[in-house]
Amino acid sequence: MSNSEHLANVMVQCFIDAVNNGVDLVPVVADSTSTSKIKPFVEAFPDRLVNVGIAEQVMVGTAAGLALAGKVAVTCNAAPFLISRSNEQVKVDVCYNNTNVKLFGLNSGASYGPLASTHHSIDDISVMRGFGNIQIFAPGCPVECKQIIDYAIQHEGPVYIRMDGKALPVLHDAEFQFTAGEPSLLREGQQVVICALGSVVHEAVAAADKLKEDGMDVAVVNVSSIRPLNRQSLANQLNDARHVVSVEEHNVNGGLGSVVAELMSEQGIAAKLVRLGVEDGGYAAAGDRPYTRKMLSIDSAGIVKVCQQLINETSM
């Protein structure tokens, strides 16, 4: 695996490997063959792809039917359309009926940049958290992505995987082993603990490294597993923190910021929490990735500024 790779390419290779290993896997797309980068799979297995056209509700319903027939059904299309257009089918056909469907929300967050709110997916985690029995993951790098997908294919039951739309560098070394539910500590520190998910984990790591150069002690926790979540493991990372910052390319309500706030309240963790993401009632700005993240203060510079302010408050 290269040092930087598009997560959709990782996804497709996982599908190919699964079929080669005897898994009866069938991808279902909604005219999203380009978005899903599925061409290598079709070339290897030309009779396995189901393309229902631009009809996301049909896509999810078809996947549920395939799963009921014993297949491992995977849907691959843009996250904003999967979430908004097929909400009822995800809720009823997949979750309520506990069908063995793996939903891949591609180009999540503000990956579509200038295409603006119609194409941004800033509520997908909150929607999926509202459904009862679907596991939810947001990989932050190619190594983690492969392990999450391999886990999801073997897991019996509904899974939603939130995928970024850009090539991402590797975060984890060769020794990394993904465990569903477990947050991973990427940087150690106690003045501030940054909790992040998905591609903004890279922004958090860059911020922590910059702060360390300036003599500040900042931890980074990668929360790629939203459900299941070992709440005690995450609490252990936060217990001794003076301040906590959550970072996500998602609305601060219902996503990681809410997960962290709920946990801190339930566990009696008294640190101050700052939630960075799309503000309550807001939208992600239309523009390229650097501009959008700067406006939301979820780029490395914005995270550095917030952490510096928190640390300076403590020292006053």
PyMOL commands that set and color helices and strands:
alter all, ss='L'
color gray80, all
select helices_A, chain A and resi 7-20+39-44+56-68+79-85+87-96+113-118+124-129+142-154+200-213+231-238+256-267+289-296+300-315
alter helices_A, ss='H'
color red, helices_A
select strands_A, chain A and resi 4-6+25-29+50-51+72-78+101-106+135-137+159-162+167-169+184-187+192-196+218-222+225-227+243-251+272-278
alter strands_A, ss='S'
color yellow, strands_A
deselect
rebuild
show_as cartoon
